[in-house]
Amino acid sequence: MLRPIRDALDVLNGKWKLPIIVALTFGEKRFGEISKEVHGITDRMLSKELRDLEINGLVKRTVEDAYPVKVTYALTQHSKSLNEVIESLKKWGILHRKNILQRSLKK
């Protein structure tokens, strides 16, 4: 039971991969657009994380041979299998935040 969970965490580890995936949920974007949506990430870290996501088959990088060269990033079909996971994490995050706020108000 732990092996598949470990595999998933190895692919999605860190604080940036899921926010990048969420930023790409509404369609393909250029590097600068992703950078603006994922607040706090450096360009160097965004580049590294996009590369990792591409290696793991979650993001597709497309280079259009034009002038200037246009590079876009989009989610793959495989990454869409994370929709339920992301929705569950969102629901749990809302519940957890309420729980923490209630506990702090009781003190």
FIDO-424577 format. One record per atom (N, C-alpha, C): residue number from 1; residue in three letters; atom name; x, y, z. Coordinates in nm, 4 decimals. Layout:
N
NUM,Ala,CA,X,Y,Z
...
! end
This chain:
107
1,Met,N,0.0819,-0.1195,0.0000
1,Met,CA,0.0000,0.0000,0.0000
1,Met,C,0.0867,0.1265,0.0000
2,Leu,N,0.2005,0.1218,0.0665
2,Leu,CA,0.2851,0.2406,0.0733
2,Leu,C,0.3593,0.2695,-0.0566
3,Arg,N,0.3895,0.1668,-0.1339
3,Arg,CA,0.4676,0.1845,-0.2574
3,Arg,C,0.4012,0.2811,-0.3562
4,Pro,N,0.2714,0.2630,-0.3887
4,Pro,CA,0.2085,0.3562,-0.4831
4,Pro,C,0.1981,0.4986,-0.4272
5,Ile,N,0.1787,0.5109,-0.2966
5,Ile,CA,0.1728,0.6437,-0.2352
5,Ile,C,0.3098,0.7092,-0.2447
6,Arg,N,0.4145,0.6329,-0.2184
6,Arg,CA,0.5510,0.6844,-0.2272
6,Arg,C,0.5818,0.7282,-0.3705
7,Asp,N,0.5393,0.6481,-0.4685
7,Asp,CA,0.5604,0.6827,-0.6094
7,Asp,C,0.4921,0.8151,-0.6436
8,Ala,N,0.3679,0.8310,-0.5982
8,Ala,CA,0.2936,0.9544,-0.6249
8,Ala,C,0.3612,1.0743,-0.5599
9,Leu,N,0.4029,1.0580,-0.4349
9,Leu,CA,0.4694,1.1681,-0.3649
9,Leu,C,0.6033,1.2029,-0.4285
10,Asp,N,0.6741,1.1040,-0.4813
10,Asp,CA,0.8010,1.1308,-0.5496
10,Asp,C,0.7804,1.2197,-0.6724
11,Val,N,0.6693,1.1989,-0.7440
11,Val,CA,0.6407,1.2773,-0.8638
11,Val,C,0.5885,1.4167,-0.8281
12,Leu,N,0.5069,1.4259,-0.7239
12,Leu,CA,0.4397,1.5519,-0.6903
12,Leu,C,0.5036,1.6256,-0.5732
13,Asn,N,0.6223,1.5834,-0.5316
13,Asn,CA,0.6844,1.6417,-0.4131
13,Asn,C,0.7139,1.7896,-0.4291
14,Gly,N,0.7297,1.8571,-0.3165
14,Gly,CA,0.7628,1.9984,-0.3173
14,Gly,C,0.6396,2.0857,-0.3152
15,Lys,N,0.6641,2.2144,-0.3017
15,Lys,CA,0.5513,2.3066,-0.2884
15,Lys,C,0.5057,2.3667,-0.4200
16,Trp,N,0.5719,2.3359,-0.5313
16,Trp,CA,0.5411,2.4042,-0.6563
16,Trp,C,0.4693,2.3205,-0.7608
17,Lys,N,0.4862,2.1898,-0.7600
17,Lys,CA,0.4328,2.1097,-0.8709
17,Lys,C,0.2808,2.1162,-0.8820
18,Leu,N,0.2109,2.0995,-0.7713
18,Leu,CA,0.0642,2.1067,-0.7788
18,Leu,C,0.0152,2.2459,-0.8168
19,Pro,N,0.0719,2.3543,-0.7623
19,Pro,CA,0.0285,2.4864,-0.8095
19,Pro,C,0.0539,2.5078,-0.9594
20,Ile,N,0.1626,2.4535,-1.0120
20,Ile,CA,0.1888,2.4645,-1.1562
20,Ile,C,0.0816,2.3884,-1.2342
21,Ile,N,0.0497,2.2682,-1.1888
21,Ile,CA,-0.0541,2.1881,-1.2552
21,Ile,C,-0.1876,2.2608,-1.2508
22,Val,N,-0.2210,2.3181,-1.1365
22,Val,CA,-0.3470,2.3926,-1.1245
22,Val,C,-0.3459,2.5137,-1.2185
23,Ala,N,-0.2331,2.5825,-1.2292
23,Ala,CA,-0.2231,2.6983,-1.3194
23,Ala,C,-0.2476,2.6580,-1.4650
24,Leu,N,-0.2105,2.5357,-1.4995
24,Leu,CA,-0.2289,2.4890,-1.6376
24,Leu,C,-0.3647,2.4235,-1.6612
25,Thr,N,-0.4454,2.4143,-1.5578
25,Thr,CA,-0.5754,2.3475,-1.5686
25,Thr,C,-0.6656,2.4121,-1.6731
26,Phe,N,-0.6544,2.5436,-1.6900
26,Phe,CA,-0.7460,2.6139,-1.7798
26,Phe,C,-0.6889,2.6362,-1.9188
27,Gly,N,-0.5848,2.5615,-1.9531
27,Gly,CA,-0.5313,2.5689,-2.0879
27,Gly,C,-0.3824,2.5956,-2.0913
28,Glu,N,-0.3279,2.5882,-2.2113
28,Glu,CA,-0.1846,2.6056,-2.2270
28,Glu,C,-0.1435,2.7480,-2.1938
29,Lys,N,-0.0206,2.7592,-2.1459
29,Lys,CA,0.0324,2.8899,-2.1070
29,Lys,C,0.1799,2.8975,-2.1424
30,Arg,N,0.2249,3.0212,-2.1556
30,Arg,CA,0.3675,3.0458,-2.1743
30,Arg,C,0.4335,3.0546,-2.0373
31,Phe,N,0.5644,3.0459,-2.0366
31,Phe,CA,0.6423,3.0456,-1.9132
31,Phe,C,0.6085,3.1661,-1.8250
32,Gly,N,0.6071,3.2842,-1.8830
32,Gly,CA,0.5801,3.4064,-1.8068
32,Gly,C,0.4420,3.4080,-1.7448
33,Glu,N,0.3439,3.3511,-1.8153
33,Glu,CA,0.2080,3.3450,-1.7618
33,Glu,C,0.2015,3.2533,-1.6398
34,Ile,N,0.2707,3.1404,-1.6481
34,Ile,CA,0.2740,3.0478,-1.5342
34,Ile,C,0.3439,3.1148,-1.4166
35,Ser,N,0.4532,3.1824,-1.4448
35,Ser,CA,0.5304,3.2497,-1.3407
35,Ser,C,0.4458,3.3521,-1.2654
36,Lys,N,0.3618,3.4248,-1.3370
36,Lys,CA,0.2742,3.5247,-1.2739
36,Lys,C,0.1652,3.4592,-1.1891
37,Glu,N,0.1149,3.3450,-1.2317
37,Glu,CA,0.0064,3.2775,-1.1599
37,Glu,C,0.0535,3.2025,-1.0364
38,Val,N,0.1757,3.1510,-1.0402
38,Val,CA,0.2300,3.0749,-0.9276
38,Val,C,0.3164,3.1711,-0.8455
39,His,N,0.2510,3.2424,-0.7558
39,His,CA,0.3161,3.3485,-0.6787
39,His,C,0.4310,3.2951,-0.5936
40,Gly,N,0.5442,3.3645,-0.6019
40,Gly,CA,0.6579,3.3317,-0.5179
40,Gly,C,0.7610,3.2396,-0.5797
41,Ile,N,0.7299,3.1788,-0.6928
41,Ile,CA,0.8255,3.0872,-0.7548
41,Ile,C,0.9271,3.1669,-0.8365
42,Thr,N,1.0531,3.1262,-0.8294
42,Thr,CA,1.1561,3.1908,-0.9108
42,Thr,C,1.1559,3.1288,-1.0502
43,Asp,N,1.2082,3.2010,-1.1468
43,Asp,CA,1.2143,3.1479,-1.2833
43,Asp,C,1.2982,3.0206,-1.2892
44,Arg,N,1.4053,3.0178,-1.2131
44,Arg,CA,1.4913,2.8997,-1.2115
44,Arg,C,1.4158,2.7780,-1.1576
45,Met,N,1.3409,2.7968,-1.0485
45,Met,CA,1.2645,2.6862,-0.9907
45,Met,C,1.1514,2.6444,-1.0841
46,Leu,N,1.0840,2.7414,-1.1460
46,Leu,CA,0.9763,2.7088,-1.2397
46,Leu,C,1.0305,2.6257,-1.3550
47,Ser,N,1.1450,2.6638,-1.4068
47,Ser,CA,1.2073,2.5894,-1.5160
47,Ser,C,1.2369,2.4453,-1.4741
48,Lys,N,1.2938,2.4291,-1.3550
48,Lys,CA,1.3257,2.2952,-1.3041
48,Lys,C,1.1995,2.2119,-1.2855
49,Glu,N,1.0971,2.2710,-1.2259
49,Glu,CA,0.9736,2.1973,-1.1982
49,Glu,C,0.9007,2.1599,-1.3277
50,Leu,N,0.8987,2.2500,-1.4243
50,Leu,CA,0.8362,2.2180,-1.5532
50,Leu,C,0.9099,2.1028,-1.6208
51,Arg,N,1.0424,2.1032,-1.6118
51,Arg,CA,1.1225,1.9943,-1.6691
51,Arg,C,1.0871,1.8612,-1.6014
52,Asp,N,1.0792,1.8621,-1.4672
52,Asp,CA,1.0428,1.7408,-1.3941
52,Asp,C,0.9032,1.6917,-1.4326
53,Leu,N,0.8094,1.7835,-1.4421
53,Leu,CA,0.6720,1.7457,-1.4791
53,Leu,C,0.6675,1.6906,-1.6217
54,Glu,N,0.7490,1.7459,-1.7092
54,Glu,CA,0.7555,1.6958,-1.8472
54,Glu,C,0.8152,1.5550,-1.8500
55,Ile,N,0.9215,1.5327,-1.7743
55,Ile,CA,0.9854,1.4012,-1.7679
55,Ile,C,0.8860,1.2960,-1.7174
56,Asn,N,0.8004,1.3352,-1.6231
56,Asn,CA,0.7031,1.2418,-1.5656
56,Asn,C,0.5728,1.2338,-1.6443
57,Gly,N,0.5675,1.2974,-1.7589
57,Gly,CA,0.4521,1.2845,-1.8477
57,Gly,C,0.3290,1.3613,-1.8040
58,Leu,N,0.3463,1.4623,-1.7198
58,Leu,CA,0.2317,1.5407,-1.6725
58,Leu,C,0.2146,1.6722,-1.7477
59,Val,N,0.3220,1.7217,-1.8077
59,Val,CA,0.3187,1.8472,-1.8821
59,Val,C,0.3829,1.8252,-2.0182
60,Lys,N,0.3231,1.8871,-2.1194
60,Lys,CA,0.3791,1.8799,-2.2551
60,Lys,C,0.4317,2.0183,-2.2920
61,Arg,N,0.5547,2.0224,-2.3377
61,Arg,CA,0.6189,2.1464,-2.3828
61,Arg,C,0.6153,2.1491,-2.5344
62,Thr,N,0.5637,2.2591,-2.5903
62,Thr,CA,0.5545,2.2731,-2.7348
62,Thr,C,0.6333,2.3953,-2.7785
63,Val,N,0.7201,2.3771,-2.8771
63,Val,CA,0.7998,2.4865,-2.9315
63,Val,C,0.7503,2.5139,-3.0730
64,Glu,N,0.7003,2.6366,-3.0946
64,Glu,CA,0.6545,2.6761,-3.2284
64,Glu,C,0.7699,2.7449,-3.2993
65,Asp,N,0.8008,2.6931,-3.4161
65,Asp,CA,0.9132,2.7463,-3.4936
65,Asp,C,0.8698,2.8731,-3.5654
66,Ala,N,0.8719,2.9825,-3.4947
66,Ala,CA,0.8348,3.1121,-3.5502
66,Ala,C,0.9348,3.2136,-3.4974
67,Tyr,N,0.9176,3.3367,-3.5376
67,Tyr,CA,1.0037,3.4404,-3.4820
67,Tyr,C,0.9173,3.5418,-3.4114
68,Pro,N,0.9341,3.5638,-3.2848
68,Pro,CA,1.0240,3.4893,-3.1972
68,Pro,C,0.9687,3.3503,-3.1667
69,Val,N,1.0560,3.2623,-3.1214
69,Val,CA,1.0157,3.1260,-3.0876
69,Val,C,0.9125,3.1327,-2.9753
70,Lys,N,0.8054,3.0565,-2.9905
70,Lys,CA,0.6995,3.0543,-2.8885
70,Lys,C,0.6992,2.9168,-2.8216
71,Val,N,0.7179,2.9165,-2.6891
71,Val,CA,0.7174,2.7923,-2.6128
71,Val,C,0.5950,2.7950,-2.5211
72,Thr,N,0.5134,2.6899,-2.5285
72,Thr,CA,0.3961,2.6807,-2.4419
72,Thr,C,0.3998,2.5492,-2.3652
73,Tyr,N,0.3280,2.5500,-2.2544
73,Tyr,CA,0.3173,2.4317,-2.1688
73,Tyr,C,0.1698,2.4001,-2.1511
74,Ala,N,0.1378,2.2711,-2.1528
74,Ala,CA,-0.0002,2.2271,-2.1351
74,Ala,C,-0.0009,2.0960,-2.0587
75,Leu,N,-0.1125,2.0678,-1.9957
75,Leu,CA,-0.1276,1.9401,-1.9265
75,Leu,C,-0.1459,1.8283,-2.0279
76,Thr,N,-0.0958,1.7121,-1.9941
76,Thr,CA,-0.1157,1.5940,-2.0781
76,Thr,C,-0.2455,1.5256,-2.0353
77,Gln,N,-0.2885,1.4308,-2.1135
77,Gln,CA,-0.4064,1.3525,-2.0776
77,Gln,C,-0.3822,1.2804,-1.9454
78,His,N,-0.2608,1.2302,-1.9279
78,His,CA,-0.2258,1.1583,-1.8045
78,His,C,-0.2411,1.2476,-1.6811
79,Ser,N,-0.2051,1.3745,-1.6929
79,Ser,CA,-0.2139,1.4647,-1.5771
79,Ser,C,-0.3586,1.4875,-1.5337
80,Lys,N,-0.4509,1.4703,-1.6258
80,Lys,CA,-0.5923,1.4906,-1.5913
80,Lys,C,-0.6416,1.3842,-1.4930
81,Ser,N,-0.5672,1.2754,-1.4796
81,Ser,CA,-0.6033,1.1731,-1.3807
81,Ser,C,-0.5816,1.2243,-1.2381
82,Leu,N,-0.5167,1.3399,-1.2241
82,Leu,CA,-0.4953,1.4009,-1.0923
82,Leu,C,-0.6130,1.4875,-1.0467
83,Asn,N,-0.7117,1.5080,-1.1333
83,Asn,CA,-0.8237,1.5972,-1.0989
83,Asn,C,-0.8904,1.5601,-0.9665
84,Glu,N,-0.9187,1.4331,-0.9464
84,Glu,CA,-0.9839,1.3906,-0.8216
84,Glu,C,-0.8933,1.4131,-0.7015
85,Val,N,-0.7643,1.3872,-0.7180
85,Val,CA,-0.6678,1.4073,-0.6099
85,Val,C,-0.6631,1.5548,-0.5712
86,Ile,N,-0.6548,1.6423,-0.6714
86,Ile,CA,-0.6478,1.7859,-0.6455
86,Ile,C,-0.7765,1.8347,-0.5793
87,Glu,N,-0.8902,1.7879,-0.6271
87,Glu,CA,-1.0187,1.8271,-0.5670
87,Glu,C,-1.0272,1.7792,-0.4223
88,Ser,N,-0.9824,1.6582,-0.3963
88,Ser,CA,-0.9821,1.6063,-0.2585
88,Ser,C,-0.8892,1.6878,-0.1696
89,Leu,N,-0.7711,1.7234,-0.2205
89,Leu,CA,-0.6783,1.8058,-0.1434
89,Leu,C,-0.7386,1.9429,-0.1134
90,Lys,N,-0.8086,1.9994,-0.2111
90,Lys,CA,-0.8731,2.1291,-0.1914
90,Lys,C,-0.9779,2.1207,-0.0807
91,Lys,N,-1.0626,2.0187,-0.0875
91,Lys,CA,-1.1666,2.0019,0.0150
91,Lys,C,-1.1048,1.9811,0.1527
92,Trp,N,-1.0011,1.8980,0.1599
92,Trp,CA,-0.9363,1.8737,0.2875
92,Trp,C,-0.8710,2.0010,0.3402
93,Gly,N,-0.8097,2.0796,0.2506
93,Gly,CA,-0.7458,2.2052,0.2893
93,Gly,C,-0.8455,2.3038,0.3482
94,Ile,N,-0.9637,2.3121,0.2890
94,Ile,CA,-1.0695,2.3997,0.3411
94,Ile,C,-1.1111,2.3519,0.4796
95,Leu,N,-1.1328,2.2231,0.4943
95,Leu,CA,-1.1727,2.1653,0.6222
95,Leu,C,-1.0640,2.1873,0.7278
96,His,N,-0.9410,2.1660,0.6913
96,His,CA,-0.8292,2.1816,0.7841
96,His,C,-0.8160,2.3272,0.8300
97,Arg,N,-0.8296,2.4205,0.7366
97,Arg,CA,-0.8203,2.5629,0.7713
97,Arg,C,-0.9297,2.6003,0.8712
98,Lys,N,-1.0526,2.5521,0.8477
98,Lys,CA,-1.1631,2.5790,0.9410
98,Lys,C,-1.1319,2.5215,1.0786
99,Asn,N,-1.0793,2.3999,1.0804
99,Asn,CA,-1.0459,2.3332,1.2055
99,Asn,C,-0.9422,2.4132,1.2838
100,Ile,N,-0.8382,2.4575,1.2155
100,Ile,CA,-0.7311,2.5342,1.2808
100,Ile,C,-0.7858,2.6671,1.3331
101,Leu,N,-0.8681,2.7345,1.2521
101,Leu,CA,-0.9249,2.8620,1.2952
101,Leu,C,-1.0146,2.8445,1.4168
102,Gln,N,-1.0957,2.7383,1.4172
102,Gln,CA,-1.1830,2.7126,1.5328
102,Gln,C,-1.1021,2.6850,1.6568
103,Arg,N,-0.9950,2.6078,1.6423
103,Arg,CA,-0.9089,2.5776,1.7582
103,Arg,C,-0.8422,2.7025,1.8121
104,Ser,N,-0.8010,2.7907,1.7238
104,Ser,CA,-0.7328,2.9122,1.7700
104,Ser,C,-0.8312,3.0093,1.8344
105,Leu,N,-0.9576,3.0067,1.7935
105,Leu,CA,-1.0587,3.0933,1.8544
105,Leu,C,-1.0980,3.0455,1.9940
106,Lys,N,-1.0857,2.9150,2.0190
106,Lys,CA,-1.1211,2.8589,2.1496
106,Lys,C,-1.0175,2.8918,2.2553
107,Lys,N,-0.8976,2.9253,2.2131
107,Lys,CA,-0.7894,2.9524,2.3092
107,Lys,C,-0.8008,3.0892,2.3716
! end
